[in-house]
């Protein structure tokens, strides 16, 4: 997994919302295929998790995915520790579909 440069843990309380493109363009062969998702995207997210103190009164993270549609993968109150948050990120498979950044809710 490439190191993206997070080297200091941020001691501040934060709510971090992550929005991930799940379209098939993310796993195009010229971007590295599925390694782009499994190594680069998930690697970035696990390093991001490691850079913050995750907890119910500390940093919370929520994730949304989109391709043809958008969906909530998990909200800010779902994972209250880095272990379950990391596990959820690592088991999230790319859904595929078209890139639709003009979704209207």
Rosetta constraint file for C-alpha pairs under 8 A:
AtomPair CA 1 CA 39 HARMONIC 5.37 0.50
AtomPair CA 1 CA 40 HARMONIC 6.56 0.50
AtomPair CA 1 CA 43 HARMONIC 5.71 0.50
AtomPair CA 2 CA 39 HARMONIC 7.65 0.50
AtomPair CA 2 CA 40 HARMONIC 6.87 0.50
AtomPair CA 2 CA 43 HARMONIC 7.14 0.50
AtomPair CA 3 CA 44 HARMONIC 7.93 0.50
AtomPair CA 3 CA 47 HARMONIC 7.91 0.50
AtomPair CA 4 CA 44 HARMONIC 6.78 0.50
AtomPair CA 4 CA 47 HARMONIC 7.70 0.50
AtomPair CA 6 CA 47 HARMONIC 6.80 0.50
AtomPair CA 6 CA 48 HARMONIC 7.22 0.50
AtomPair CA 6 CA 51 HARMONIC 6.37 0.50
AtomPair CA 7 CA 51 HARMONIC 7.26 0.50
AtomPair CA 8 CA 51 HARMONIC 6.34 0.50
AtomPair CA 9 CA 50 HARMONIC 7.23 0.50
AtomPair CA 9 CA 51 HARMONIC 4.33 0.50
AtomPair CA 9 CA 52 HARMONIC 5.37 0.50
AtomPair CA 9 CA 53 HARMONIC 7.28 0.50
AtomPair CA 10 CA 51 HARMONIC 5.97 0.50
AtomPair CA 10 CA 52 HARMONIC 5.14 0.50
AtomPair CA 10 CA 53 HARMONIC 7.17 0.50
AtomPair CA 11 CA 52 HARMONIC 6.63 0.50
AtomPair CA 11 CA 53 HARMONIC 6.52 0.50
AtomPair CA 12 CA 52 HARMONIC 7.82 0.50
AtomPair CA 12 CA 58 HARMONIC 7.35 0.50
AtomPair CA 12 CA 59 HARMONIC 7.42 0.50
AtomPair CA 13 CA 53 HARMONIC 7.97 0.50
AtomPair CA 13 CA 57 HARMONIC 7.43 0.50
AtomPair CA 13 CA 58 HARMONIC 4.66 0.50
AtomPair CA 13 CA 59 HARMONIC 4.89 0.50
AtomPair CA 14 CA 58 HARMONIC 6.68 0.50
AtomPair CA 14 CA 59 HARMONIC 4.56 0.50
AtomPair CA 14 CA 60 HARMONIC 6.37 0.50
AtomPair CA 15 CA 59 HARMONIC 5.69 0.50
AtomPair CA 15 CA 60 HARMONIC 4.86 0.50
AtomPair CA 15 CA 61 HARMONIC 5.78 0.50
AtomPair CA 15 CA 62 HARMONIC 7.80 0.50
AtomPair CA 15 CA 76 HARMONIC 7.13 0.50
AtomPair CA 16 CA 59 HARMONIC 7.42 0.50
AtomPair CA 16 CA 60 HARMONIC 6.23 0.50
AtomPair CA 16 CA 61 HARMONIC 4.74 0.50
AtomPair CA 16 CA 62 HARMONIC 6.41 0.50
AtomPair CA 17 CA 61 HARMONIC 5.78 0.50
AtomPair CA 17 CA 62 HARMONIC 4.89 0.50
AtomPair CA 17 CA 63 HARMONIC 5.77 0.50
AtomPair CA 17 CA 64 HARMONIC 7.69 0.50
AtomPair CA 17 CA 76 HARMONIC 7.95 0.50
AtomPair CA 18 CA 61 HARMONIC 7.49 0.50
AtomPair CA 18 CA 62 HARMONIC 6.24 0.50
AtomPair CA 18 CA 63 HARMONIC 4.74 0.50
AtomPair CA 18 CA 64 HARMONIC 6.24 0.50
AtomPair CA 19 CA 63 HARMONIC 5.87 0.50
AtomPair CA 19 CA 64 HARMONIC 4.77 0.50
AtomPair CA 19 CA 65 HARMONIC 5.68 0.50
AtomPair CA 19 CA 66 HARMONIC 7.54 0.50
AtomPair CA 20 CA 63 HARMONIC 7.54 0.50
AtomPair CA 20 CA 64 HARMONIC 6.28 0.50
AtomPair CA 20 CA 65 HARMONIC 4.78 0.50
AtomPair CA 20 CA 66 HARMONIC 6.38 0.50
AtomPair CA 21 CA 26 HARMONIC 7.22 0.50
AtomPair CA 21 CA 65 HARMONIC 5.99 0.50
AtomPair CA 21 CA 66 HARMONIC 5.28 0.50
AtomPair CA 21 CA 67 HARMONIC 6.09 0.50
AtomPair CA 21 CA 99 HARMONIC 7.15 0.50
AtomPair CA 22 CA 26 HARMONIC 6.83 0.50
AtomPair CA 22 CA 65 HARMONIC 6.18 0.50
AtomPair CA 22 CA 66 HARMONIC 5.55 0.50
AtomPair CA 22 CA 67 HARMONIC 5.22 0.50
AtomPair CA 22 CA 94 HARMONIC 5.36 0.50
AtomPair CA 22 CA 95 HARMONIC 5.50 0.50
AtomPair CA 22 CA 96 HARMONIC 5.46 0.50
AtomPair CA 22 CA 97 HARMONIC 7.14 0.50
AtomPair CA 22 CA 99 HARMONIC 7.65 0.50
AtomPair CA 23 CA 27 HARMONIC 7.95 0.50
AtomPair CA 23 CA 66 HARMONIC 7.32 0.50
AtomPair CA 23 CA 67 HARMONIC 4.83 0.50
AtomPair CA 23 CA 68 HARMONIC 7.69 0.50
AtomPair CA 23 CA 94 HARMONIC 7.57 0.50
AtomPair CA 23 CA 95 HARMONIC 6.87 0.50
AtomPair CA 23 CA 96 HARMONIC 4.40 0.50
AtomPair CA 23 CA 97 HARMONIC 4.68 0.50
AtomPair CA 23 CA 98 HARMONIC 5.08 0.50
AtomPair CA 23 CA 99 HARMONIC 5.21 0.50
AtomPair CA 24 CA 28 HARMONIC 6.55 0.50
AtomPair CA 24 CA 95 HARMONIC 7.89 0.50
AtomPair CA 24 CA 96 HARMONIC 4.57 0.50
AtomPair CA 24 CA 97 HARMONIC 5.64 0.50
AtomPair CA 24 CA 98 HARMONIC 6.62 0.50
AtomPair CA 24 CA 99 HARMONIC 7.85 0.50
AtomPair CA 25 CA 98 HARMONIC 7.74 0.50
AtomPair CA 25 CA 99 HARMONIC 7.52 0.50
AtomPair CA 26 CA 31 HARMONIC 7.11 0.50
AtomPair CA 26 CA 33 HARMONIC 7.66 0.50
AtomPair CA 26 CA 36 HARMONIC 6.95 0.50
AtomPair CA 26 CA 37 HARMONIC 6.87 0.50
AtomPair CA 27 CA 31 HARMONIC 6.44 0.50
AtomPair CA 27 CA 32 HARMONIC 6.70 0.50
AtomPair CA 27 CA 33 HARMONIC 4.28 0.50
AtomPair CA 27 CA 34 HARMONIC 4.98 0.50
AtomPair CA 27 CA 35 HARMONIC 7.53 0.50
AtomPair CA 27 CA 36 HARMONIC 6.04 0.50
AtomPair CA 27 CA 37 HARMONIC 6.45 0.50
AtomPair CA 28 CA 32 HARMONIC 6.65 0.50
AtomPair CA 28 CA 33 HARMONIC 5.02 0.50
AtomPair CA 28 CA 34 HARMONIC 7.74 0.50
AtomPair CA 29 CA 33 HARMONIC 4.32 0.50
AtomPair CA 31 CA 36 HARMONIC 6.29 0.50
AtomPair CA 32 CA 36 HARMONIC 5.16 0.50
AtomPair CA 33 CA 37 HARMONIC 7.63 0.50
AtomPair CA 34 CA 38 HARMONIC 6.10 0.50
AtomPair CA 35 CA 39 HARMONIC 5.14 0.50
AtomPair CA 35 CA 40 HARMONIC 6.89 0.50
AtomPair CA 36 CA 40 HARMONIC 4.97 0.50
AtomPair CA 36 CA 41 HARMONIC 6.41 0.50
AtomPair CA 37 CA 41 HARMONIC 4.87 0.50
AtomPair CA 37 CA 42 HARMONIC 6.31 0.50
AtomPair CA 37 CA 94 HARMONIC 7.28 0.50
AtomPair CA 38 CA 42 HARMONIC 5.47 0.50
AtomPair CA 38 CA 43 HARMONIC 7.22 0.50
AtomPair CA 39 CA 43 HARMONIC 5.20 0.50
AtomPair CA 40 CA 44 HARMONIC 5.95 0.50
AtomPair CA 41 CA 45 HARMONIC 6.36 0.50
AtomPair CA 42 CA 46 HARMONIC 6.16 0.50
AtomPair CA 42 CA 89 HARMONIC 6.64 0.50
AtomPair CA 42 CA 90 HARMONIC 6.38 0.50
AtomPair CA 43 CA 47 HARMONIC 6.21 0.50
AtomPair CA 44 CA 48 HARMONIC 6.11 0.50
AtomPair CA 45 CA 49 HARMONIC 6.18 0.50
AtomPair CA 45 CA 89 HARMONIC 7.27 0.50
AtomPair CA 46 CA 50 HARMONIC 6.22 0.50
AtomPair CA 46 CA 86 HARMONIC 6.06 0.50
AtomPair CA 46 CA 89 HARMONIC 7.45 0.50
AtomPair CA 47 CA 51 HARMONIC 6.30 0.50
AtomPair CA 48 CA 52 HARMONIC 7.00 0.50
AtomPair CA 49 CA 53 HARMONIC 7.89 0.50
AtomPair CA 49 CA 54 HARMONIC 7.28 0.50
AtomPair CA 49 CA 82 HARMONIC 6.71 0.50
AtomPair CA 49 CA 85 HARMONIC 7.80 0.50
AtomPair CA 49 CA 86 HARMONIC 7.12 0.50
AtomPair CA 50 CA 82 HARMONIC 7.52 0.50
AtomPair CA 52 CA 59 HARMONIC 6.43 0.50
AtomPair CA 53 CA 58 HARMONIC 6.22 0.50
AtomPair CA 53 CA 59 HARMONIC 5.82 0.50
AtomPair CA 53 CA 82 HARMONIC 7.84 0.50
AtomPair CA 54 CA 58 HARMONIC 5.83 0.50
AtomPair CA 54 CA 59 HARMONIC 4.71 0.50
AtomPair CA 54 CA 60 HARMONIC 5.95 0.50
AtomPair CA 54 CA 61 HARMONIC 7.99 0.50
AtomPair CA 54 CA 80 HARMONIC 6.50 0.50
AtomPair CA 54 CA 81 HARMONIC 5.34 0.50
AtomPair CA 54 CA 82 HARMONIC 5.52 0.50
AtomPair CA 55 CA 59 HARMONIC 5.72 0.50
AtomPair CA 55 CA 60 HARMONIC 6.30 0.50
AtomPair CA 55 CA 79 HARMONIC 7.94 0.50
AtomPair CA 55 CA 80 HARMONIC 4.66 0.50
AtomPair CA 55 CA 81 HARMONIC 5.20 0.50
AtomPair CA 55 CA 82 HARMONIC 7.59 0.50
AtomPair CA 56 CA 60 HARMONIC 6.53 0.50
AtomPair CA 56 CA 77 HARMONIC 7.09 0.50
AtomPair CA 56 CA 80 HARMONIC 5.18 0.50
AtomPair CA 56 CA 81 HARMONIC 7.79 0.50
AtomPair CA 60 CA 76 HARMONIC 5.33 0.50
AtomPair CA 60 CA 77 HARMONIC 7.05 0.50
AtomPair CA 60 CA 79 HARMONIC 7.65 0.50
AtomPair CA 60 CA 80 HARMONIC 7.15 0.50
AtomPair CA 61 CA 75 HARMONIC 7.13 0.50
AtomPair CA 61 CA 76 HARMONIC 5.05 0.50
AtomPair CA 61 CA 77 HARMONIC 7.96 0.50
AtomPair CA 61 CA 79 HARMONIC 7.66 0.50
AtomPair CA 62 CA 73 HARMONIC 7.61 0.50
AtomPair CA 62 CA 74 HARMONIC 5.48 0.50
AtomPair CA 62 CA 75 HARMONIC 4.40 0.50
AtomPair CA 62 CA 76 HARMONIC 4.53 0.50
AtomPair CA 62 CA 77 HARMONIC 7.85 0.50
AtomPair CA 62 CA 78 HARMONIC 7.87 0.50
AtomPair CA 63 CA 72 HARMONIC 6.31 0.50
AtomPair CA 63 CA 73 HARMONIC 5.42 0.50
AtomPair CA 63 CA 74 HARMONIC 5.49 0.50
AtomPair CA 63 CA 75 HARMONIC 6.48 0.50
AtomPair CA 64 CA 70 HARMONIC 7.00 0.50
AtomPair CA 64 CA 71 HARMONIC 5.69 0.50
AtomPair CA 64 CA 72 HARMONIC 4.51 0.50
AtomPair CA 64 CA 73 HARMONIC 5.32 0.50
AtomPair CA 64 CA 74 HARMONIC 7.16 0.50
AtomPair CA 65 CA 70 HARMONIC 5.65 0.50
AtomPair CA 65 CA 71 HARMONIC 5.51 0.50
AtomPair CA 65 CA 72 HARMONIC 6.50 0.50
AtomPair CA 65 CA 73 HARMONIC 6.62 0.50
AtomPair CA 66 CA 70 HARMONIC 4.10 0.50
AtomPair CA 66 CA 71 HARMONIC 6.36 0.50
AtomPair CA 66 CA 99 HARMONIC 7.58 0.50
AtomPair CA 66 CA 100 HARMONIC 7.40 0.50
AtomPair CA 67 CA 95 HARMONIC 7.75 0.50
AtomPair CA 67 CA 96 HARMONIC 6.80 0.50
AtomPair CA 67 CA 97 HARMONIC 5.46 0.50
AtomPair CA 67 CA 98 HARMONIC 5.28 0.50
AtomPair CA 67 CA 99 HARMONIC 4.80 0.50
AtomPair CA 67 CA 100 HARMONIC 5.54 0.50
AtomPair CA 67 CA 101 HARMONIC 7.84 0.50
AtomPair CA 68 CA 97 HARMONIC 5.78 0.50
AtomPair CA 68 CA 98 HARMONIC 5.31 0.50
AtomPair CA 68 CA 99 HARMONIC 6.27 0.50
AtomPair CA 68 CA 100 HARMONIC 5.50 0.50
AtomPair CA 69 CA 100 HARMONIC 7.21 0.50
AtomPair CA 69 CA 103 HARMONIC 7.01 0.50
AtomPair CA 70 CA 103 HARMONIC 7.55 0.50
AtomPair CA 74 CA 78 HARMONIC 6.07 0.50
AtomPair CA 79 CA 84 HARMONIC 5.95 0.50
AtomPair CA 79 CA 85 HARMONIC 5.29 0.50
AtomPair CA 80 CA 84 HARMONIC 7.50 0.50
AtomPair CA 80 CA 85 HARMONIC 7.42 0.50
AtomPair CA 81 CA 85 HARMONIC 6.31 0.50
AtomPair CA 82 CA 86 HARMONIC 5.84 0.50
AtomPair CA 83 CA 87 HARMONIC 6.19 0.50
AtomPair CA 84 CA 88 HARMONIC 6.11 0.50
AtomPair CA 85 CA 89 HARMONIC 6.36 0.50
AtomPair CA 86 CA 90 HARMONIC 6.17 0.50
AtomPair CA 87 CA 91 HARMONIC 6.27 0.50
AtomPair CA 88 CA 92 HARMONIC 6.32 0.50
